[in-house]
Every structure is written in C-alpha cells, then in structure tokens.
Amino acid sequence: MQDFLVYVVEESLSGRADDIRAKTIAMDVYGGSMSEMPRRENVVRVDAGRLRRKLAEYYATDGRDEKTVFDLPKGGYAPLISKRLGEAALPETPKFETKATAWVKPGAGIAGVFLLGCCVIAFWLASTWQDSATDLPVDGLSRDERSAIFDASPMRLQAVNLANTGRDLIFPALEPARLDAALTIFKGAIENDESYFGGHAGAAQVAATIAVLTPDPDLASSMLSYADTRANRAVELAPETGWSQSAKAWVEFAKNNWPEAMEAAQRAQRLAPNDVHVLEFVSLIMLYSGSFEEVIVISEDARSKFDLERGYVFQNAMGSAKFHLKDYEGAVSAFEQATENGGPVGPVSVAYLMASYQMLGNESKAQALSEKLSREWPDSRVDALFQKLFADPKYGKDLGDAMRQANWRPENSR
C-alpha cells in the first residue's frame, strides 16, 4: 500500500493524473506478465479500498493534526491532496461495547508507517499547493459532513458510525453470529440517536433476514414483528432515502408480500442508484422474484460505474441469475470473480458453483465442490432454503436437482 500511494502521488504530480488506471498500477507497481494483468487489476481494486480505509482511519486518529491530507476518492485512482490550516481536529469515536464483545477500532499504526514514507512529498506539497477544502470520505461521509454532524450532536455521529459498520457485517447472511453482531450494532445506533433512520433501517434488514433463515417459528415471528416496526420507523424518519425504502422492501419480502416488496425495491433503486448496500438487497429481491435479467443489469451497471473495493452480494446474485437462465459458464465466472474480489463466500456460492459445473458436464469439479459443501457446512440445506425464498419454488428445486446430480446429499439422508 505504501508503494501504491507513492506511485499515484508521483504520477499525479508529474501531470499524469488522468492516465492513472488499475492497469497502469498493476503494471508499474505490482508487475508480472501481461497474462496476469486481469487478475492483478482485481488486486489493485481491492487494495485501493484498503488504502482508502487506512487513510481515513489515520486522519481520524493519529493524523488528525496533519497539515497535508492525502485522499483517494472513490471512482478513480488519482489522489486528492490538500492543505489544512487551522482546522479543528475531529473527535475520536468512542468505543461501543456489548456484554459479550467490545467493538474496538483497529489501530492506525500501519497507516502511519506508510504515510511517513511520503513525508518528503508532503513537505513539498505544503509549500506548493493552494489551500483547498478537504473532502475525505470516511464510511461514505466527507470530513465536512462528519464535522457538521458532530457539531449538531456527537451522539448522532456515533449512531452514523455504528450503522455504517453494521451494514458491512450483514453478508454472508448464513452466519448466525455475524447477524447477531450486526443487529447488536444497529441497536446500539438506535440507542445513541433514536431519530437517526439508519439504525432502524439496518436493524430491520438484519431482523428480517433472521426471520427468513431461522427454523424456530417463534423467533421468526418475533423478529419479523420487530423488523416491521423498525422499517416503518426508518420510512417515517427518512422516506426519501434508498436505505429506508430497501429496508421496507426486505421486510415485505420476508412477509411474502411480493408486490409491495418489488415496488419498494424499485423505489429504493431509483432513490439510491449508487449505494452498493441498497443494490445488494434490491438484487436479492429481484432474484427471488424471478426477475433474473434485472439482476444482471443491476450488477453489470454497478461494475461499469463503480470502482468496487470488494465483491458484493449483487455480484453473487448475478451468478445465481445466470444459472437460472441456463448460462452456466456465466454463472461460474460471476461467482469466481466475486470470490476473487473478496465477496461473500458461503454454502450458497459453493452450491451454485457446484450446480453450474455439473450442468456444464465438469463432474469432477462439481463433485469436489459437493464434498467441500458437505465437509464444511454439513447441516446446510441450501436446496430447501431456496425453495422457500423463491416466489416460484421451481427455481430452488432446479438448484437442488443439479446439486444431487453432483452426488451431494443432505446430512440427514446419508
């Protein structure tokens, strides 16, 4: 990451900012043969996200008094470099603790180390660049936005921080401990500021997910009731936001209210076409409704517009959609790319990969994945789950049939 940062800064200072691409970074920083470039470009995208997070973390803690700020805005690799003169430091975000776990912010030591490597450049910039406003994204918010929120209410800023953290924890959703942690964080956001819609929207999404996945009917009923209350509160507080509408859509999906779910999902997409977390839930609702072409459009549009830092659920949903459209090669490619980019990995992605390879006639690969699914998730019933999730159970049955052709058998039938 140090080499990454130095490279993009030097290229920008040399007047080549517009020429900085994932391919140029892959070639000049990572090296390797031309045949390796596509894979290395994916690594560049992932590392760009890591670098953005480290920079944001550094300037929010140890680097809060730095006069020169380096930023890597989303959507490209050209750095934004600016001077801060007399700017008040942002407050350190306090830790949020539960009875079982303390959610501790990682240290910023690594970021500080590689920023020291750029100190000469920073000194030069401090004397040559004009003063400019800093727009440093942290959890989707600029520095000015975070300062404004803090001035209005430090508790609101903490609620925003917690809610943004919770959004990244929801997927892969078949991990109960992960969902429990996410729900705890969203409840913490609500406790910090009940009037912030994000805590309610996130809690609704997680609770509805638990309601759909749990085999316990009493837990499902209580979670769905809670999710409905939280989604309605989110819409009441911020009806114009895609996150509120996507939470409402997800709850309606959990209640099997398909027309209402589709309407709210489409509204959410129109309101927040650039919010990847909204697109995750929208794509899943479209998938389970059988709108497979729409799922592919959502994912391909996002990939063309955004420099994605990692894989997201809508990329996995695209793989599932292609399977049901009988584009098995496309399904394999989508799931493998999502995995390489750090997307959610779990029994669902393994099951779809297994089924896709089986339908392509690659039985050895399919059976290897079958063994992996049985070994690592012996209790998983992806086939039954998907018959429950799809509006038309036929699609879940198609997946289960292909899995069984690959010699996969449920644990209780062996």
N, C-alpha and C positions, 0 to 999 in steps of 0.2 A: 504493500500500500504506500510505503514511502516513495518507492520508485514511481509508482502510478502518479502520486501527487506532484512530485518534482517534474515529471515528464509533461503533464498537462499545463503546469505553470510556465515552464520554459517555452513550450510551443506557443502558448498564448502571448508571452512577452516578445516572442520573435515574429509576431504578426500572423501566426498560422492558426488562430483560434477556430476559424470556420472550417479548417481541414481536419480537426481532431475527430476521429471516429473510433468505434470499437475495433475496426480492422487495423487502423494505424497503431492503436495502443497495443493490440495483440502482436503486431509485427515488431514494433520498436521496443516494447517493454518486456513482453513475455517470450518473444522469439519462437522458433520452431519452423517446420516446413509448411508449405502452402496447403498441403492436405490437412494439416492440423488447425488451420485458421478458423473454420466454423466452430469447432469445439472451444478454441481459445477465446473467441469472441463472446461465447456464453460465459466463460470465466470472467472476462472483463466486465460484463454487465453485473454479475454477482458482486465482484469486488468493488465496483463503483458504488453499489448500495452500502457495502460495508464501510467504505471510505466516508460516505455522506454521514452515516450514523456516528462514526468515530469523531468526525469534525464537529458535528452538532453536540455530541457529548462533551468534547473538550471545551468548547466555547461556553457551554452551560455550567461548567465546573471550574477546573484548573485554569482554563484560558479566558475566564470572564473578563479579565483586565487587559487582555491583549489589545494593542492599538491597531494591528493589521489582522484582518479576518479573511481566511480562505474558505470558499464555499464551492460546492459542485452541484449547481442546480439540477433538478430532475429534468429529463428530456434531452440531455446532451452531456458532453464531457468537457466543454470549455469552462474554466474556473471563473468564479466571480471573486475579485479581490478588492477589498475596500478598507479604508481607514476609519477608525472610531476615535473621535476626540471628545473627551468629557462625557462619554455615555455612561449612564448608571448601570452597574452590574445587575444582571438578573439574579433573583434569589435562588438558592439551591432548593431543589424539590425535596421536601421531607419524605422519609420512607413510610410506606404503608405496610402495616403488619396485621396478620391474622393470628389466630390462636396457634395454628399449626406451622405457618410459614411466614418468614419475613421476605417481602419482595424488595430486594436490595439492588440498587442501581450499580452496575459494574463500574469498576474504577476506570479512570481515563488515562492511566499511565502510558499505555501503548500509544495512544493518540499524541500524548505529549512528547514521547520519544521521537516519533517520526516528524512532528512539526519542528522540533529543534533542528532537524536536518535541513529545514528550509529557512533558517533564521537569516542567512545572508540575503536571500531573495526578499524576505520580509522587510529587512532594513532598507534595501534599495527601493522597494515599493513605497515605504513610508515617506520617502523623500521625493518620489516622482509622481505618485498617483494623486488625483484630486480627491478631496473628501466626497464620500457618497454614502447614501443610506444603506445600511446592511439589511439584507433580506435573507436571513439564514433559516432554512426550513428545519424545524425540529418537530417530529411527529405530525407533519402536514401543516404546521404553523410557522409563519415567519417570526423573526425576533421581535419585530414591532408588534405583531399580533399578541405574542406571549406577554410582552411588556404591558400592553393595553389591558389584557385580561387580568394580569396581576394587579395593576393599578385599581381596577374595579373590584376585584376580590381574589385574594390568594387562594381561598378555598375553591373558587371556580377553576383556577389554573390547575390545581391539584386534581380536580374532577376530570378536566380535559386530559391531563397526562395519564390518569388511570384508565380512562375509557379508550384512549388510543392504544395503550398497552394491551388491554383486553382484546381488542379487535384482532391482533396478531396471534392470539392464543386459540382462537376458535377451531381452526382446522390444523391437522386432520381431526374430524369430529368423532371418530370412533374410539377416542381415548377418554374414558370417563374422568380420569384425574385431571386431564387438560381442561375439560369442560367445567369441572368443579372449580378449578383455579380461575378460569375466565369469569365465571359467574360471581365468585368472591370479589374479584377486582371491580366488576361493574357495580356490584352492591356497594363497594367502597366509594365509587364515584358518586353514587346517589347520596350516600351519607355526607360526603363533602359538600355537595351542592345539589339539592333536590330539583332545582329549577333548570339544571343543565340536561338537555334532551338526550345527549349521547349515552349517559349512564343507563337511562331507561331503554333506549333502543338496543344497546348491546345486551343488557340483561334479558330482554325479550327474545332476541335471537338465540342466545345460549339456552334459555329455559325451554323454548320451543324445540330446539334440537334434542335436548334431553328427553322431552316428552315423546318425540318421534322414535328415539332409539331404545328407550328403556323397556324391558319386558314386564316391569311392575306396573299394573294398571292404576294403582292408587297414586304412585309417584307421577305417572304420565298425566293423570287428571289434575293434580295439584300444580305441576309445572306448567301445564297448558293454561290453567287459570291465571297463574302468576304472569306468564308471558303475555297473555291478552291484556292484562291490566297495565303492564309496563309499556307495551306497544301503543296502547291508546293514550297513555300519558306522554310518550315521545311525540306522537302526532299532535296532541294538544299543545305542547310547548313549541314545536317547530315543524308545522305541517309542510313547509316549503323545502325541507331538506330530504335528499335522497336516502340518507341513513334511516330517518324515521319511517319513510314510506317502504323501504326494503324490510325493515323490522315488521311492519304491519303485514306485508306480503308473506313473509316467512311464517308468521303466526297463522294467517289464513290458510296457508299450505298445510301446516300441521293439523289444522282443524278439518282438512279435506274440503275446504271451500274454494274450489278451483277458479271460478270466475272472478271472485274477489282477489284471490292471490295473484292471478295474471294481471288484473287491472292495476293493482298496487305496484307490482313488479315493473310493469311498463312505465308507470309514472315515475318510479324511483330511477329508472334508467334515463329517462328524459331529464330529470332534475339533476342527476349527478353522473353524467356520462364519463367523467374522468376519475371517479372514485373506484379504485380496484376492489375495495371491500364490498361496496354496493354491487358491483358487477358479479362478484362471487355468488351472492345469494340470488341475484336475478338469473344468472346462468343455470343454477341448480333448479330453480322453479321451472324455467323453460325446458330443461332436460326432462324432469319428471312429468311434465305435461305432454311430452312427446314432440315439442317444437324443436327438433334436432337442428334444422338449418339455421334457426335463430341463434342457437347456442354457438354454432361455428362462426356466425357473423360477429357475435359479441367478442369471442376470443381473438379472432383474426384482426378485428378492428383495434382491440386493445394492444395487440402485439405491434401493429403498424404505427400506432400513435404514441405509445409509451416506451421508454427505455426501462423495461421491467427489471427491478432489482433481484427478483427471485420468481419462482413459479407460484402461480395462484390457482385456486380451485377451478376457475373458469377454464383453465387450460386442461385440467383433468376432465372437466365436463365435456370439453370438445372431443377428447378421446372417446368418452362414453357415447357421445352423439354419433361419431363416425362409426363406431362398432354397430350401432343400431341401424345406421344407414348402409351397412354391409361394406363400408370402406375400411377393411381390416388393416391394410398397410398404413392408412392414415391414422387409425386408432393407435397402432403400435408406436408410430412416430410421435404422436401427440403426448402419449404417456411417458415415453422415454425422454423427450425434451423437457417435459415438466419436472421429471425426476432429476435430470442433469442440472436444471436451473434452481434446484432447491425447493421444489413444490412439495405439497403434502404427499406423504408416502404411507400406505397402509393396506389393509386387506382389499379394499375396493380397487385400488390401482393394480394390485397384483392379480386380482381376479379378472379384471378386464384385459390385462395383458395376456394372461393365460388363455382366456377365451379367444382373443384375437389371433394368437399364434396357432391355436387349434384350428380355427376356421381357415387359416392360410395353409394348413397342411404341415406345419412345422411341429410335429407331435413331440419330438424330443424336447424342444424348448418349452412347449406347453406343459409337459409332464414335469419338467424341472421346476416350473413355477407352481404347479399343483403341489408338489412335495414341499416347497417353501411355504406356501399358504397353510398347509396342514401342520407344518412344524412350528411356525412362528405365531399363527393365530388359530390354534386347534378348535376353538369354540366359535369361530366366526361363521355366521350363516349369511353371507353376502347375497346368496340367491334368494333366500326368504325375505331379507330386508328390502331388496329391490322390487320384489313383487308387491310389497307393502307401499313403497314410496311412489312407484309409477301410477299415474292415473289409469293407465291400461296395464294390468298385471302381466300381460303377454310379454312385455319387454323384459321384465325380471325373469320370466320363465325362459326366454331366449338365452339370457346370460347363463342361467343355471344349467340349461341343457348343454351348452358349449363347455362349461366347466366340468360337467360329468363325463363328457366325451374325452376330456384330458385326464380321466381317471381320478378326478377329485371326488371325494365322498365326505359328507358331513361326519363329524366325530361320532355322533350317536348312532350312525348307521354302520360303523365299521366293527 
